[in-house]
Each structure stands twice: as structure tokens, then as C-alpha cells.
Amino acid sequence: MQFQGRKFRTEHKYYLHLHDYVSLHHRVSSMLRMDQHSVNGDGYCIRSLYFDGQQDNALHDKNNGVFIREKYRIRTYNGSDSVIFVERKSKFGEFVCKESARISREEYDSILHGDYRCLIGKESLLLKEFYSALEHRGFRPTAIVDYWRAAYVYEFGNVRITFDKKLSAGTNTFDLFDPNLVLEEAIPVPQTILEVKFDSFLPDHIRKLVRPDNQIRSSISKYVICREVNLKHYKE
């Protein structure tokens, strides 16, 4: 699907209990190729710093079911600062678009400390708009989201099936690389988040493999879940 010059994919999310996860993961892992970025059988670790406006636009838009919405984040993998991305995830109903642009560790440090000049003059439209969100729309860091992802891919339909586990929220800092970062469990450990993403179609044999009709689709936002963990601490 094309919208405003951007390509959107379909994304469905489900909560899996332990027995459902074990069964489904076994079926998927025996038939599909694991994502090349995986570092072990558990996949890889994703840690993201989310940004929101002064009125918590992204938080309230999600909770209020706003049809069109977007979120900015800085994302890292496996605790390394060698690859750092600024990302924007836009949603149009059940369709999603993810855009990304790389930044350096030095640029990340500057942004974290409120100095956004490193983004001025960037060729990337995403980084230009991220700068505008920070400088003119009052966006600031609001939550660290951390989890392990096992991802499997299928070429036709550009299918991506992911199992996200150990979802945790950072509670004491907004620095992704802080060695003293404290993570708090955000959902019960046995629960896994299943995401099924594809372009224009989901091949029939993949649909039968995943059996999404046997699961209840959920409107899951890792950002909202982890933000609510932080808000709980703030109220306390």
C-alpha cells in the first residue's frame, strides 16, 4: 500500500502464552529462515529510546485509537553502538511504515544531551523531520524499550514473523548505553508477542503455518506498555 509517497505493510500482533509459543515457534523455525542479524537461538536484543511531544501525542494517540499516528525512536542492537538508527514508525490503521537513517555515536550523544545541531544539513528527509520534531515540536526522550526478538523471514510477500520476549522498560535513565541502566519487566515473562508482517499478501501456506485465525489479534504497543511502567514509578 502506498500513502503519501511511502510504502506501508500490513502488521498483525498477538499475545502468545507459553504453550502456544513453544508449538508455533517450533513450526516456524523448522520451515523458515532465521533473520541474518540473530546472534544465537534467542535471536537478537533490541533496545530503543522513544521520543514524544510535550502533550504525549504518541502515547495518547495510541490509547485513543487515532487512525493515523507516528512515533520517533533511536534504535540499537545487542548493546552495540556500531550501528545506531533514527527510526520513524507510521501507522495508517493496520498498515505500518518504518523509515530509518543511521547516525553516529557522537551524534547520538549530542541528541541525548539536547544539542540537535548535528542534524542540521543532513540529506536524509527523516533526519530533517526528526530535527524539526525535537527543535520545534518539543519532542524529548520518554522511554527505553528493551526486548529479545527471534525473527524469521520468507521472501515471497516479504513476510517477517517475529517472536518478542522479555519486554522490559528502562526506569532510571534515558541513555541506551548507560552501564547502570535498570530494566523492569513490563509483561509476564512467559508471555510472548507475535508479530506477522507482510506486503500485499500473506502466502496461504504461511497463513496455515502461523494459524493467525486461532489467535486473538491485539492492539499491542511496546512503547505504551513501557511508558506506563515509567509513569507508575513517577506516581509512586
URWO-V653763 format. One record per pair of residues at least 6 apart in sequence whose ideal C-beta (glycine too) atoms are under 6 Angstrom apart, sorted by the first residue. I is the first residue (numbers start at 0). J is the second residue. D is the distance in whole Angstrom. If there is no record, write none. Layout:
I/J/D + I/J/D
This chain:
0/7/4 + 0/94/5 + 2/91/6 + 5/96/5 + 7/91/6 + 7/94/4 + 7/96/5 + 8/95/6 + 8/196/5 + 8/198/6 + 9/197/6 + 10/95/5 + 10/196/5 + 11/195/5 + 11/216/6 + 12/194/5 + 12/217/6 + 12/219/4 + 13/193/4 + 13/214/4 + 14/190/6 + 14/217/5 + 15/191/4 + 15/193/5 + 17/189/4 + 20/191/4 + 24/162/6 + 26/208/6 + 27/151/5 + 27/160/6 + 31/151/4 + 31/153/5 + 32/152/6 + 33/151/6 + 34/150/4 + 34/152/6 + 36/43/5 + 37/43/5 + 38/77/6 + 41/147/5 + 42/147/6 + 42/148/5 + 42/149/4 + 43/76/6 + 43/77/6 + 44/77/5 + 44/147/5 + 45/146/6 + 45/148/6 + 46/75/5 + 46/145/5 + 46/175/5 + 47/72/5 + 47/74/5 + 47/144/5 + 48/73/5 + 48/140/6 + 48/143/6 + 48/175/5 + 49/72/5 + 49/141/6 + 49/142/5 + 49/222/5 + 50/71/5 + 50/138/4 + 50/140/6 + 51/57/5 + 51/58/6 + 51/141/4 + 52/136/6 + 52/137/6 + 52/138/6 + 53/137/4 + 57/70/5 + 58/226/6 + 60/68/4 + 61/220/5 + 61/223/5 + 66/92/6 + 67/91/6 + 68/90/5 + 69/87/6 + 69/89/4 + 70/88/5 + 71/87/5 + 71/129/6 + 71/132/6 + 72/86/5 + 73/85/6 + 74/84/5 + 74/86/5 + 75/83/6 + 75/175/5 + 80/104/4 + 80/176/6 + 83/102/5 + 83/107/5 + 84/99/4 + 84/101/6 + 85/100/5 + 85/102/6 + 85/129/5 + 86/99/5 + 87/98/5 + 87/125/6 + 88/97/5 + 89/96/5 + 98/125/5 + 100/123/4 + 100/125/5 + 100/126/5 + 106/117/4 + 109/117/5 + 115/130/6 + 115/133/5 + 115/134/5 + 118/126/5 + 118/130/4 + 132/138/4 + 140/173/4 + 142/225/5 + 142/226/5 + 142/229/6 + 143/169/3 + 144/221/5 + 144/225/5 + 145/167/5 + 145/182/6 + 146/163/5 + 146/165/6 + 146/166/4 + 147/164/5 + 147/165/5 + 148/161/5 + 148/163/5 + 149/162/5 + 150/161/5 + 151/160/5 + 152/159/5 + 153/205/6 + 155/202/6 + 156/197/5 + 156/198/6 + 156/200/5 + 156/201/6 + 156/202/5 + 157/198/4 + 158/197/5 + 158/205/6 + 159/196/5 + 160/195/6 + 161/194/5 + 162/191/5 + 163/192/4 + 164/191/5 + 166/185/5 + 166/186/5 + 167/182/4 + 167/184/6 + 167/185/6 + 168/183/5 + 168/185/5 + 168/225/4 + 168/228/4 + 169/180/5 + 169/182/6 + 170/181/5 + 170/183/5 + 170/232/6 + 171/181/5 + 172/180/6 + 183/228/6 + 185/224/5 + 185/225/5 + 185/228/5 + 192/219/6 + 195/209/6
